[in-house]
């Protein structure tokens, strides 16, 4: 069995996906997975619809958005990996004294590369009765740009994922003011496919879910350093100690799912954030978005 899989983008918090390759779990389950680069985080959806790729990984928010644009959308998701939000707020304030309301009085660099972290954080703000429109958000900069702006004092707080967080802490640029994983389960990353591809590749996808289950068991039984060792070939641009620090922080936070079964509470929390931020016009049910037969 062979499938074409498009990766979303090369992010550190996707390490379990790469570990599944490196540890040979796909081969153990009898499936050959060809890993293809995606030109942009949202580009995989088009490839799934035109059949040029069989499967991708990305946020279930893509399935919700597709349904919002087309009620007959064939996109679905299964196989949860990133079960919590991997982003952090980093700044020079005292973490013990930092409050979300402080963001109305300082320059806050938000993530521009992907939509989910800012949408989810806006929902966090609303739950504390803070209107995101009152936050002094600075948009358009990449995380690398924003980290440098924090270093130079042009921004006061920035929204980052790893390895930028470990880099900021290691360089003494700032401290962690808020970990988005602390809000609780939020289904962040799963496999994505069309219903037609699920039918056509069912045996292969079932094997991939079994392989993923092996990986998540392995991750739970090891630590960030061991995960870094397993996945390091996929991160040649990240220094070893930085990769270890990043993955250990995520491992300690319980970022990754314990099973591939998509969490209902985590799905509901993600959907609420997407609706709250105006990304989708209404809430979509778990059953409408998740392929429950692939477990």
Buried (B, 14 or more C-beta within 10 A) or exposed (E): BEBBBBBBBEBBBBBBBBBBBBBEBBEEBEBEBEEBEBEEBBBBBEBBBEEEBBBBBBBBBBBBBBBBEEEEBBBBBBBBBBBBBBBBBBBBBEEEEBEBEBBBEBBBBBBBBBBBBBBBBBBBBBEEEBEBEEBEBBEEBEBEBBBBBBBEEBBBBBBBBBBBBBBBBEEEBBBBBBBBBEBEBBBBBBBBBBEEBBEBBEEBBBBBBBBBBBBBEBBBEBBBBBBBBBBBEBBEEBEEEBBBBBBBBBBEBEBBBBBBBBBEEBBBBBBBBBBBBEBBEEEBEBEEBBBEEBB
